[in-house]
Amino acid sequence: MELEECKEKWARLFEEYKGQLLRLAKRNIPTVMQRRMGEEDIFQMALVAAMDRIEFLENNPEVPPYMKLRMILLQTVTDQIRRNLLAQKRNAYAEVEINDTVSTQTKAQLSWNMLADSITSPASRLGREERYAQVRQAIDALPENDRQIIQLRNFDGMNNAECAQILNLEQKAASIRYVRALQRLKDILVQFSEFRQ
């Protein structure tokens, strides 16, 4: 297949999965960065990045197309976090909106966040980070099929029907795969004392 044909094919796939990819971007853009860019911006950047990675997209035909697009989108989010939050440039955390008409709900949310931050000890924060790392490690230890269905359901917020379509399965098969994957994940997690009951 010609390079231009490949690019057109993957651009069509980006459009086909646009709803899911936008939801994924929205869930993964840090709040502090949302003042600078939205999910539509990330989607467009990921599309451009994908056009530079056609060889990657065309390889491994056994991997569902959405999973490849998902990976590029998440890498784009990570790149933007590095560029906007970790760079020693203008501090995104210090930015303040000029618009002074912040809603009561937003002010209330900020108050709750500040309260939560003030009562969260370094030890509990460290414990939470450790549990996150253990969950990531456990998910990485799963077979690819299990990892995919858990990522789609739990991190991308998809339902069984959407997962079935992306993974080219019957809806019942997707549901069974998800339940089995959760059981395998649980079996791995109980090795860690924090997850034993």
Buried (B, 14 or more C-beta within 10 A) or exposed (E): EEEEEBBEBBEEBBEEBBEBBBBBBBEBBEEBBEEBBBBEBBBEBBBEBBBEBBEEBBEEEEEBBBBBBBBBBBEBBEBBBEEBBEEEEEEBEEEEEEEEEEEEEEEEEEEEEEEEEEEEEEEEEEEEEEBEEBBEEBBEBBEEEBBBBBBBBBBBEBEBEBBBBBBEBEBEBBBBBBEEBBEBBEEBBEEBEEBEE
